[in-house]
Amino acid sequence: MNKVGSFKTLKVWSLIFAASIAVASFAGCGDSDSGSASTDDSQASTATAAADDDSKSNDSAGDSTETVTIKGITDLTPHSELINYVIPKLKEEGVNVELVSTAADSTTNEKLANGEIDFNFFQHLPYLNSENEVNGWDLVSAGDIHVEPITAYSDKYKTVDQIPDGAKVSIPNDGTNEYRALRILEDNGFIELDPSVKDSLSADIKSIKNNKKNLEIIEQDSAQIIPTKADYDFFITNTNKALEAKITSNKLFSESAKDNPYANIVAVRKEDKDNEAIKKLVEALQSDDTRKYIEDTYDGAVIPVELN
């Protein structure tokens, strides 16, 4: 081969080699772009999956209801029975009610004031107000639930007309319930009270202006009236005490439930009056369903309050 031919051949191979480099370089760039897109797609898929997981987690958290526990003390009948009746409904609403005791006593309001419990359910507002005044507490009513009309019973007589002059009667000695007992004695013609006590909601035997039938009136602790009932011609007590004791004594007369200021209340500390769990408890106790339960169960011995 001459020099010219050799030069031409070398030039051709140089062009082929250069073209090969260009193609390879182009192919390399294409692979790099493809890999980058693939990585971006993978990252996007991972982010979407994570977002979906977060969304599911948030939905799950939204569906769960936080349970709040409130503790209380009640009397046994009908108070604890009414609480137990509404407990299943309250659980569905995220409120767990724990009854610390079903025997309220003279320390129950103190335990509420000290924060040992969140509510109590055994008393009416006039009694609570008297407790606040004496002890300097700031306890309030979260809602009226029912009335337990104070009632006269007898194991010796069946009607009021049969009760003789000079009969012996036992009545509760605490301020508000003694007033209630004296009022129904007045309403049924046994005594006449001094007019000055009518608006005070407080009275004792010294408030009697005229003992028309010469009753022998014995004032005593309400817890002792039923155990000693055989000592009297008749006795006056709250209907819940009679229900708890399951007495079969004859019912003689009772106070009216209409416009009665002695509705039993759910009592709480003032700062807890608008607590959501307490509000749900009161709403459940005041519901139409619970009112019907009261009417069907207690046959007039416990009466649902009239709600506005």
C-alpha positions in Angstrom: 0.0 0.0 0.0 1.4 3.5 -0.8 1.5 6.3 1.7 -1.6 8.0 0.4 -3.7 4.9 0.8 -2.3 4.3 4.2 -3.2 7.8 5.3 -6.8 7.4 3.9 -7.2 4.1 5.7 -6.0 5.6 9.0 -8.3 8.6 8.6 -11.3 6.3 8.1 -10.5 4.2 11.2 -10.1 7.5 13.2 -13.6 8.6 12.2 -15.1 5.2 13.0 -13.4 5.3 16.5 -14.6 8.8 17.2 -18.2 7.9 16.1 -18.0 4.9 18.5 -17.0 7.1 21.4 -19.8 9.5 20.7 -22.4 6.7 20.5 -21.1 5.2 23.8 -21.1 8.6 25.4 -24.7 9.3 24.3 -25.8 5.9 25.5 -24.1 6.5 28.8 -26.0 9.8 29.3 -29.3 8.1 28.5 -28.7 5.4 31.1 -27.9 8.0 33.7 -31.2 10.0 33.1 -33.2 6.8 33.2 -31.6 5.8 36.5 -32.4 9.2 38.0 -36.0 9.1 36.9 -36.3 5.6 38.4 -34.9 6.8 41.7 -37.3 9.8 41.8 -40.3 7.5 41.1 -39.2 5.2 43.9 -38.9 8.1 46.3 -42.3 9.4 45.3 -43.9 6.0 45.9 -42.2 5.7 49.3 -43.5 9.2 50.3 -47.0 8.4 49.1 -47.0 5.2 51.1 -45.8 7.0 54.2 -48.5 9.6 53.8 -51.1 6.9 53.4 -49.8 5.3 56.6 -49.9 8.6 58.5 -53.4 9.2 57.2 -54.5 5.7 58.4 -52.8 6.3 61.8 -54.6 9.7 62.2 -58.0 8.2 61.2 -57.4 5.4 63.8 -56.6 8.0 66.5 -59.7 10.0 65.6 -61.9 6.9 66.0 -60.6 6.1 69.5 -62.4 7.8 72.5 -60.4 8.7 75.5 -62.0 7.3 78.7 -62.3 9.6 81.7 -62.9 8.2 85.2 -64.9 10.1 87.8 -65.3 8.8 91.4 -68.3 9.4 93.6 -70.1 8.4 96.8 -73.8 7.8 96.8 -76.5 6.5 99.1 -77.5 2.9 98.3 -81.2 3.4 97.3 -82.1 4.8 94.9 -78.9 6.7 94.2 -76.4 3.9 93.5 -79.1 2.0 91.5 -79.6 5.0 89.3 -75.9 5.4 88.7 -75.5 1.7 87.9 -78.4 2.1 85.4 -76.7 4.8 83.4 -73.1 3.4 83.6 -73.3 1.4 80.4 -74.5 4.4 78.5 -71.8 6.6 79.9 -69.1 4.1 79.0 -70.1 4.4 75.4 -69.5 8.2 75.7 -66.1 7.7 77.3 -67.0 8.2 80.9 -66.2 5.6 83.5 -68.0 6.0 86.8 -66.4 4.5 89.9 -68.5 4.4 93.1 -66.1 4.5 96.1 -69.0 3.9 98.5 -72.8 3.4 98.5 -73.2 4.7 102.1 -73.0 8.4 102.3 -72.3 9.8 105.8 -71.3 13.0 107.6 -67.9 13.0 106.0 -69.1 12.7 102.4 -69.2 16.4 101.6 -65.8 16.8 103.2 -64.3 14.2 101.0 -65.7 16.0 98.0 -64.4 19.3 99.1 -60.9 17.8 99.7 -60.8 16.3 96.2 -61.0 12.6 97.3 -64.0 12.2 95.1 -65.4 14.1 92.1 -69.1 14.1 92.9 -71.6 12.8 95.5 -75.3 12.0 95.1 -77.3 11.7 98.3 -78.5 15.1 99.4 -80.8 18.0 98.5 -79.7 21.6 97.9 -80.9 23.1 101.3 -78.8 20.5 103.1 -75.8 21.2 100.9 -76.1 24.9 101.5 -76.2 24.4 105.3 -73.1 22.3 105.0 -71.3 24.9 103.0 -72.3 27.6 105.5 -71.0 25.7 108.5 -67.8 24.4 107.0 -66.8 27.1 104.5 -67.0 24.8 101.5 -67.8 25.9 98.0 -69.8 22.9 96.8 -72.6 23.3 94.2 -75.3 21.4 92.5 -74.5 20.1 89.0 -78.2 19.2 88.5 -81.5 18.1 90.1 -82.3 14.4 89.6 -85.3 13.2 91.8 -87.4 13.9 94.8 -87.8 11.5 97.7 -91.0 12.8 99.4 -90.7 12.7 103.2 -93.5 10.4 104.4 -95.3 9.3 107.6 -95.6 5.6 108.2 -97.1 3.4 110.9 -97.2 -0.2 111.9 -100.2 0.4 114.2 -102.6 2.5 112.1 -103.7 2.4 108.5 -105.1 5.9 108.1 -104.6 9.4 109.5 -108.0 9.4 111.1 -107.1 6.5 113.3 -104.2 8.3 115.0 -105.3 9.3 118.5 -104.6 12.5 120.4 -101.4 12.3 122.4 -99.8 9.9 119.8 -96.1 9.4 119.9 -94.2 10.3 116.7 -90.5 10.1 115.7 -89.1 12.7 113.3 -85.6 13.4 111.9 -83.6 16.0 113.9 -81.5 17.6 111.1 -82.6 21.1 110.2 -84.0 20.7 106.8 -85.7 17.3 107.2 -87.1 18.2 110.6 -88.7 21.2 108.9 -90.2 18.9 106.2 -91.5 16.6 108.8 -93.1 19.4 110.8 -94.6 20.8 107.6 -96.5 17.6 106.7 -97.7 17.4 110.3 -99.1 20.9 109.9 -100.6 20.1 106.5 -102.4 17.1 108.0 -103.9 19.1 110.9 -101.7 17.9 113.8 -99.8 21.1 114.6 -99.5 24.8 113.6 -96.1 26.3 113.0 -95.0 29.8 113.7 -95.5 31.7 110.4 -91.9 33.1 110.6 -90.4 29.7 109.7 -92.3 29.1 106.5 -89.8 30.8 104.3 -86.7 29.7 106.2 -86.9 26.0 105.3 -85.7 25.4 108.9 -87.6 24.6 112.0 -87.6 22.4 115.2 -90.2 21.6 117.9 -89.7 25.1 119.4 -91.3 26.5 116.2 -94.6 24.8 117.0 -97.2 27.5 117.8 -100.1 25.1 118.4 -99.9 21.4 119.1 -103.5 20.7 118.2 -103.5 16.9 119.0 -101.0 17.0 121.8 -98.4 14.9 119.9 -95.4 13.6 121.7 -92.7 14.5 119.1 -89.4 12.7 119.4 -86.5 14.3 117.5 -83.7 11.8 116.6 -81.0 11.0 114.1 -82.7 9.8 110.8 -80.6 6.6 110.8 -82.3 5.6 114.1 -85.9 6.1 113.2 -86.7 2.9 111.4 -84.7 0.6 113.8 -86.8 2.0 116.7 -90.1 2.4 114.8 -91.9 -0.1 117.1 -91.6 2.4 119.9 -93.9 4.9 118.2 -97.4 5.2 117.0 -96.1 6.6 113.7 -92.8 7.9 112.3 -91.7 10.2 109.6 -88.7 9.5 107.4 -87.4 9.9 103.8 -88.7 7.4 101.4 -85.2 6.2 100.4 -84.6 5.1 104.0 -87.8 3.1 103.8 -86.8 1.6 100.5 -83.4 0.6 101.8 -84.9 -1.0 104.9 -87.6 -2.7 102.8 -90.2 -1.8 105.4 -93.9 -2.8 104.9 -95.3 -0.2 107.2 -98.5 1.6 106.2 -98.0 4.8 104.4 -100.2 7.5 106.0 -99.3 10.8 104.3 -96.5 12.4 102.3 -95.3 15.8 101.1 -96.0 16.8 97.5 -93.3 16.5 94.9 -94.6 19.6 92.9 -92.4 22.6 93.3 -90.5 20.7 95.9 -87.2 22.4 96.9 -85.7 19.1 98.2 -84.7 17.5 94.9 -81.7 15.2 95.3 -78.7 16.6 93.4 -75.4 15.6 92.0 -73.0 17.8 94.1 -69.6 18.8 92.8 -66.8 21.4 93.6 -67.7 24.7 92.0 -64.8 24.5 89.5 -66.1 21.1 88.2 -69.7 22.2 87.5 -69.0 22.4 83.7 -66.7 19.4 83.6 -67.7 17.4 80.5 -67.8 14.1 82.3 -70.0 15.5 85.1 -72.3 17.1 82.5 -72.7 13.7 80.8 -73.5 12.1 84.1 -76.2 14.6 84.9 -77.7 14.4 81.4 -77.8 10.6 81.6 -79.6 10.8 85.0 -82.1 13.3 83.7 -82.8 11.5 80.4 -86.3 10.3 79.5 -85.0 6.7 79.7 -83.9 7.1 83.3 -87.0 9.0 84.3 -89.1 6.1 83.0 -86.9 3.7 85.0 -87.5 5.7 88.2 -91.3 5.7 87.6 -91.4 2.0 86.8 -89.1 0.9 89.7 -90.1 3.0 92.7 -93.9 3.3 92.5 -94.0 6.9 93.6 -91.5 6.6 96.5 -89.0 8.3 94.2 -90.2 10.9 91.7 -88.2 12.4 88.7 -87.8 16.2 89.0 -89.8 18.4 86.7 -87.3 19.7 84.1 -87.7 23.1 82.5 
